[in-house]
Amino acid sequence: MSARPRHRTPAPTGFAPLADEALSPDWLLPGIHPEDWPEPMASPELPRAIWDEALGDIARDILARPSRQFRARLCQLAWRLADGPGDAPARLAATVEIVHAGSLIIDDIEDGSTRRRGGSCLHLIHGLPRALNAGSWMYFWAMSQVDQLPLPSGSRDRIRGALVDALYRGHLGQALDLSVSVGRMPRAWIYRAVVSTTMLKTGALMELSARVAALAADAPPARIEALARFGRRLGVGLQMLDDFGNLTAPAAEARDSKALEDLRNGRPTWPWARAAMDLDDGVFDDLQAAVRALDDQEDPDGTRARRLAAALRMAVGFKGRRQAGAYLDHALEDLRAQVGDRAELSLLAAEIERLEASYG
């Protein structure tokens, strides 16, 4: 497989219209409580344009952008593997995608990113304060979607609990990701830091997609945990692929490339985990010195970052990609052992193959 990413054009998520519902009077007025104001108002409703400026435009922007939408498809496949009847409730996939979209807005602010899903980051278009508030609001908006699911109250409570747990773990992982630098961290800690950030961030959110589907389908506890474990491992494996694929950055993208972003920020990624485990001291020390130099010196055209990416790719990239592929194969086979040889597993295998190609 070529190291150069083979991008396919993702489709729009289809969830953007839900923002219109969330900002409709039926949803807003109960929380505003116009009946409690000291004098009656002829109309307690603000013009829709005010709410669109505040939140709607930002939510629709991120949700309308092309996305792989794999979390939504995983939710549907997990529902079927949990023996849910028919199709999973549409709001179930929307809940997970809204959480993910909100996390992307906040992640881009914290990383100083410039590009997201084929366009400028939301904080660059709408301003940092509004984007930050919108990203946070989307977490709670997702919670409100759970109340609309056509499920027993006990199932909705368990799904809400899974959402809270995923957000809690994700913010733990993000805190670690933002606070450590692989250029200055002792080598002995790097592998554990990468494992922790990946499991807590990507693993927890992908696990959520499978877990909420199994909970909604009222699957037995063993089936819920098997599907949740697969989702967690799937998130980790795909993050491995993404991290190794991002070591290839076209020169034309220079400073705007997300492929160089983790290197410039000294983030603990899977290439660094492999380097810490596999490389001789001298080679590893040179790589650490290079990432410190990115932090300490100007790199206006991205030359230093691309040079470091190439060195890291040559040192660990091929072995790392094989590791990621084997990890994903094992995750799928372990799920097969738990649920049997189901047709949905072939669909999952095809999705994984498609995603492996898109990550490069």
C-alpha positions, 0 to 999 in steps of 0.5 A, a space after each residue: 500500500 502506498 504511503 501517500 494518503 488516497 483520499 476519498 471524498 467523504 459525504 456530508 453527515 446529514 445531521 445539520 438539520 437537527 440544529 434547526 430543531 434544537 433552536 426552535 421555540 418548542 425546544 428553547 422556550 421551556 428553558 427560558 420560562 417566560 411565565 416567570 418574568 414580572 410582566 407578560 411579553 407579547 412574544 417571548 421568542 427572539 428572531 431566529 437569526 439571533 439564535 443562528 448567529 449565537 449557535 446555529 450557524 456554527 453547529 450546522 457548519 461543522 455538521 454539514 462538512 464532509 465526514 467519514 461518518 464511521 461512528 454512525 455506521 458503527 452504531 448501526 452495525 453494533 445495533 444489528 450485532 446486538 440483535 436490535 430489531 430493524 434499524 437503530 434509532 436515527 437519533 442514536 447515531 446523531 448523538 454520537 456524531 454531535 459529541 464528536 463534532 463538538 470535540 473537534 471544534 474544541 480540539 482545534 482551538 486547543 491545538 491551534 489548528 487551521 483546517 478541519 473537514 476540508 475548510 477553515 476551522 470553526 474558531 477562525 470563521 466564527 471567532 474563538 469565544 463563540 466556537 468554544 461555547 458552541 463546541 461545549 454546548 454540543 456535548 449537552 445538545 447530544 445529551 438532550 437527544 437521548 431524551 428523544 430516543 424511543 426507548 424505555 427510561 432505564 435504557 436512556 439513563 444507561 446511554 446518558 451514563 455512557 455519554 458522561 463516561 466517554 466525555 469524562 475520559 476524553 477530557 482526561 486524555 486531552 489534558 494529558 495530550 496538551 500537557 506533555 511533549 515527546 521532545 522533553 518527556 523521559 523516554 521510559 514514559 512515552 509509550 505509556 503516555 501514548 497508550 493513555 491518550 489514545 485509549 482515553 480520547 479516540 478509544 473512548 469515543 469509538 467505544 461509545 458508538 458501539 456501547 450506546 447501540 448495544 445498550 439501546 438494543 437491550 443486549 445481554 451484558 456480555 454482548 454489550 462489553 464485547 461490542 464496546 471492547 471492539 469499538 475501543 480497539 477499533 478507535 485505537 487501531 484507526 488512530 495508529 493508522 492516522 498517526 502513521 499516515 500523517 507522517 506524509 505531508 505534501 510540501 505545498 501544505 507547509 504550515 497549514 498541514 494537519 499532518 505536521 501539526 502533531 509533530 510541531 506540537 510535540 504530541 505523544 503519537 504512535 510513531 513516537 511510541 514505536 520509536 521509544 520502544 525500538 530505536 537505538 539511543 543515539 537515533 532516538 535522542 536525535 529525533 527528540 532533539 529535532 522535535 525540541 528544535 521545532 518548538 524552540 525555532 521558527 519553521 515558517 515553511 514547514 521544512 523542519 517538520 517535514 524533515 522530522 516526519 520523514 526521519 520518523 517515517 523511515 525509522 518506524 513507519 512501516 513496522 508501525 503500519 503493520 502493527 496497526 493492521 494486525 491490531 485491527 485484524 485481531 480486534 475483528 477476530 476477537 469480536 467474531 469469537 464473541 458473536 459468531 460468524 455474522 454477516 455484519 462482520 464482513 461489513 465491518 471488515 470492508 469498512 476497516 479496509 476502506 478506512 485503512 486506504 483513506 488514512 494512507 
